[in-house]
Amino acid sequence: MSKDCVFCKIIRREIPGSIVYEDNDVLAFLDISPTAPGHTLVIPKEHHETFLGTPRRLMHNVLDVAQRIGQVQIKTLKAQGVNILINNYPPAGQSVPHFHVHVIPRYGKTDGLKIAMVEHLDGDLNFPVVVEKIKSGL
Ligand code: AMP
């Protein structure tokens, strides 16, 4: 638990949250500023800053609940699609430093989420060097 973390405060019930699921390890609640109705955040109860630094078992438990919520969004909320989004660190758009999975139901063109690869790099991208760097780090 982190004293000042807004998501830890929801876990401790110090601030309100629209909780849809809870177990020993995981909490899920509606995003306070949804991009679509039903936009849900799934978090581990233990405080870890990012997905990348979360212990594997806990990370799997969070993703398991995220999958189930996505299934419910299709079945019960009648979403036509679901985006699963995890931002890691501020340059990637992370604003709350407590690992969370966005589970965002999509209803066609009437919501506030835009995901687009607007620029594709070209030139010498040095694929063989990048492949070696990633492979050697795994
Ligand atoms: P990210 O930009 O990936 O860190 O997403 C953080 C998300 O947390 C944003 O979509 C916020 O709307 C949401 N958020 C921030 N504070 C709260 C809160 N008190 N209850 C629910 N969602 C929150």
Boltz pocket constraint, residues with backbone or C-beta under 6 A from the ligand:
constraints:
  - pocket:
      binder: B
      contacts: [[A, 6], [A, 15], [A, 16], [A, 17], [A, 30], [A, 31], [A, 32], [A, 33], [A, 34], [A, 41], [A, 86], [A, 87], [A, 93], [A, 94], [A, 95], [A, 96], [A, 97], [A, 100]]
      max_distance: 6.0
